[in-house]
């Protein structure tokens, strides 16, 4: 990596760090002042009326799991930025890293606000909240079960709700394995672009399934809105990645 590339990467990381610091500083104030779970009440009355979600709730489970899921997307985007000079892919990776780092800050900020752990308790499987809490129309469970047939998603189990078996560093559906990340770090140019877009396509599909689960199961209105926004944005990015892969003579895995 050249000195110029190192400087650009440092500036990029610094910008994300500033954005996260601002989010952490403001998220508690925003969440309390909006009183999302107590419509029509003044901020003080709303904060008194709203109880923090339980540690095993869909709200807390989604916040913890999506924070982990997002962190890998940021990592992959940093990797490809150093492995290609293609401006289209670099801009796309920057947008994903910036957006998902900011959203991760919001999710972790909510966990701080609720005074809940940022990691799952011992023995709790990732995404267990999607099947444990069911769904108004079964949609969350169907999202989990429907991911069994997704190419590139790794080892799925046919157990409760179409669960997922963590393997080789991939903790949730859509996450890249350590082996795949090593391949991305060693790839260059067009090869790196294609692998990144394929891995991120799988990653987004897993993220969309989780976000749909929260949009249905979460009780905090602000979190449900964030989850629905993730679904819409990542669906659009899936279309964009399919087009970029096609332009490079490839396709999703």
C-alpha positions in Angstrom: 0.0 0.0 0.0 1.4 3.4 -0.9 1.7 6.3 1.4 -1.1 8.1 -0.4 -3.4 5.1 -0.1 -2.5 4.8 3.6 -3.4 8.5 4.1 -6.8 8.1 2.3 -7.6 5.1 4.4 -6.7 6.9 7.6 -8.9 9.8 6.6 -11.8 7.5 5.7 -11.5 5.7 9.1 -11.2 9.0 10.9 -14.4 10.3 9.2 -16.3 7.2 10.3 -15.0 7.6 13.8 -16.2 11.1 14.0 -19.6 10.2 12.8 -19.9 7.4 15.3 -18.8 9.7 18.2 -21.6 12.1 17.2 -24.1 9.3 17.1 -23.2 7.9 20.5 -23.4 11.4 22.0 -26.8 12.2 20.5 -28.6 8.9 20.3 -29.8 8.8 23.9 -31.2 12.4 23.7 -32.9 11.7 20.4 -34.4 8.4 21.5 -35.8 9.9 24.7 -37.0 13.2 23.3 -38.9 11.5 20.5 -40.8 9.2 22.9 -41.4 6.8 20.1 -43.0 4.1 22.2 -45.4 6.6 23.9 -47.1 8.6 21.1 -48.5 12.0 22.0 -46.8 12.3 25.4 -44.3 15.0 26.4 -40.6 13.8 26.5 -40.5 13.5 30.3 -43.8 11.5 30.4 -42.6 9.4 27.5 -39.3 8.5 29.1 -41.1 7.5 32.3 -43.6 5.4 30.5 -41.2 3.5 28.1 -39.5 0.5 29.6 -36.3 -0.8 28.1 -36.6 -4.1 26.1 -35.6 -7.3 27.8 -32.2 -8.7 27.1 -33.8 -11.6 25.2 -36.2 -9.5 23.3 -36.2 -9.1 19.5 -35.2 -5.5 19.9 -32.1 -6.3 21.9 -31.3 -9.4 19.8 -31.5 -7.5 16.5 -29.4 -4.6 17.8 -26.6 -7.0 19.0 -26.7 -9.3 15.9 -26.9 -6.5 13.3 -24.1 -4.6 15.0 -21.9 -7.7 14.4 -23.2 -8.2 10.9 -22.5 -4.6 10.0 -19.0 -4.6 11.4 -18.0 -7.3 8.9 -19.5 -5.3 6.0 -17.3 -2.3 7.1 -14.3 -4.6 7.3 -14.8 -6.0 3.8 -15.3 -2.6 2.4 -12.0 -1.4 3.8 -10.3 -4.5 2.4 -11.6 -4.0 -1.2 -10.7 -0.3 -1.1 -7.0 -1.3 -0.9 -7.3 -4.1 -3.5 -8.7 -2.2 -6.5 -8.3 1.2 -8.2 -11.8 0.9 -9.7 -13.6 4.1 -8.6 -17.1 2.7 -9.0 -16.4 -0.2 -6.6 -14.4 2.1 -4.2 -17.3 4.6 -4.1 -19.8 1.8 -3.5 -17.6 0.3 -0.7 -17.2 3.7 0.9 -21.0 4.3 0.9 -21.6 0.9 2.5 -18.9 1.4 5.1 -20.1 4.9 6.0 -23.8 3.9 6.2 -23.3 0.7 8.2 -20.8 2.1 10.6 -23.3 4.9 11.4 -26.1 2.4 11.8 -23.9 0.2 14.0 -23.3 3.2 16.2 -27.1 3.7 16.6 -27.7 0.0 17.5 -24.9 0.0 20.1 -26.2 3.3 21.4 -29.6 1.9 22.0 -28.1 -1.0 23.9 -26.3 1.5 26.1 -29.5 3.4 26.6 -31.3 0.3 27.6 -28.4 -0.8 29.8 -28.2 -4.2 28.1 -25.1 -6.2 27.1 -23.7 -5.7 23.7 -22.9 -9.4 23.3 -25.2 -12.4 23.5 -25.4 -14.2 26.8 -23.6 -17.6 27.0 -25.4 -20.3 25.1 -27.6 -17.9 23.2 -27.4 -18.6 19.4 -27.1 -15.6 17.0 -30.5 -14.7 15.5 -32.4 -16.9 18.0 -34.7 -13.9 18.6 -36.1 -14.4 15.1 -37.5 -17.8 16.0 -38.0 -17.5 19.7 -40.5 -14.6 19.3 -42.3 -15.9 16.3 -44.1 -13.4 14.1 -47.5 -12.0 13.5 -47.7 -13.8 10.1 -44.8 -16.2 10.4 -42.7 -13.9 8.2 -39.6 -13.9 10.4 -39.5 -17.6 10.6 -40.0 -17.9 6.9 -37.1 -15.6 6.2 -34.9 -17.8 8.3 -36.1 -21.0 6.7 -36.0 -19.6 3.2 -32.3 -18.8 3.5 -31.4 -22.5 3.5 -31.3 -22.5 -0.3 -29.1 -19.4 -0.7 -25.9 -20.1 -2.6 -22.8 -19.1 -0.7 -24.5 -18.9 2.7 -22.5 -21.7 4.1 -23.7 -24.6 6.4 -27.3 -24.2 7.3 -29.2 -26.6 9.6 -32.7 -27.7 9.2 -33.4 -27.4 12.9 -35.6 -24.9 14.7 -36.9 -22.3 12.3 -34.2 -23.0 9.7 -31.3 -22.2 12.1 -27.8 -21.4 11.2 -24.6 -23.2 12.3 -21.7 -20.8 12.9 -18.6 -21.9 11.1 -15.1 -20.6 10.2 -15.9 -17.2 11.7 -19.3 -16.8 9.9 -21.6 -16.2 12.9 -24.8 -15.5 11.0 -26.3 -16.1 7.5 -24.7 -14.0 4.9 -21.4 -13.4 6.8 -18.2 -14.2 5.0 -16.0 -16.9 6.5 -12.4 -16.3 7.6 -11.3 -18.2 4.5 -13.3 -16.0 2.2 -11.9 -12.8 3.9 -8.4 -14.1 3.4 -9.1 -14.7 -0.3 -10.4 -11.1 -0.6 -7.3 -9.8 1.1 -5.1 -11.6 -1.4 -7.1 -10.8 -4.5 -6.4 -7.8 -6.8 -8.2 -5.7 -9.3 -11.1 -7.2 -11.1 -10.8 -10.4 -9.1 -11.1 -8.5 -5.9 -14.0 -6.5 -7.2 -16.0 -9.6 -8.2 -15.3 -11.4 -5.0 -16.2 -8.4 -2.9 -19.5 -7.9 -4.8 -20.4 -11.6 -4.4 -19.6 -11.7 -0.7 -21.4 -8.4 -0.1 -24.4 -9.7 -2.0 -24.6 -12.7 0.3 -24.1 -10.4 3.2 -26.9 -8.1 2.2 -29.3 -11.0 1.7 -28.6 -12.1 5.3 -29.0 -8.6 6.5 -32.3 -8.1 4.7 -33.7 -11.2 6.3 -32.7 -10.0 9.8 -34.0 -6.5 9.2 -37.3 -7.8 8.0 -37.5 -9.9 11.2 -37.0 -6.7 13.3 -39.5 -4.7 11.2 -42.1 -7.4 12.2 -41.0 -8.3 15.7 -39.3 -5.3 17.3 -41.4 -3.2 19.7 -39.4 0.1 19.6 -40.7 2.2 16.8 -37.5 3.9 16.0 -35.7 0.6 15.7 -38.5 -0.8 13.5 -38.1 2.2 11.2 -34.4 1.8 11.0 -34.8 -1.9 10.2 -37.3 -1.1 7.4 -34.9 1.5 6.0 -32.2 -1.2 6.0 -34.5 -3.5 4.0 -35.2 -0.9 1.4 -31.6 0.4 1.0 -30.0 -3.0 0.9 -32.5 -4.3 -1.7 -31.6 -1.3 -3.9 -27.9 -2.1 -3.3 -28.4 -5.7 -4.2 -29.8 -4.6 -7.6 -26.7 -2.3 -8.1 -24.3 -5.1 -7.2 -26.0 -7.5 -9.7 -25.5 -4.9 -12.4 -21.8 -4.3 -11.4 -21.2 -8.0 -11.4 -22.8 -8.4 -14.9 -20.6 -5.6 -16.2 -17.6 -7.6 -15.0 -18.7 -10.8 -16.7 -19.9 -12.4 -13.5 -23.0 -12.9 -11.3 -24.0 -13.4 -7.7 -23.0 -16.8 -6.3 
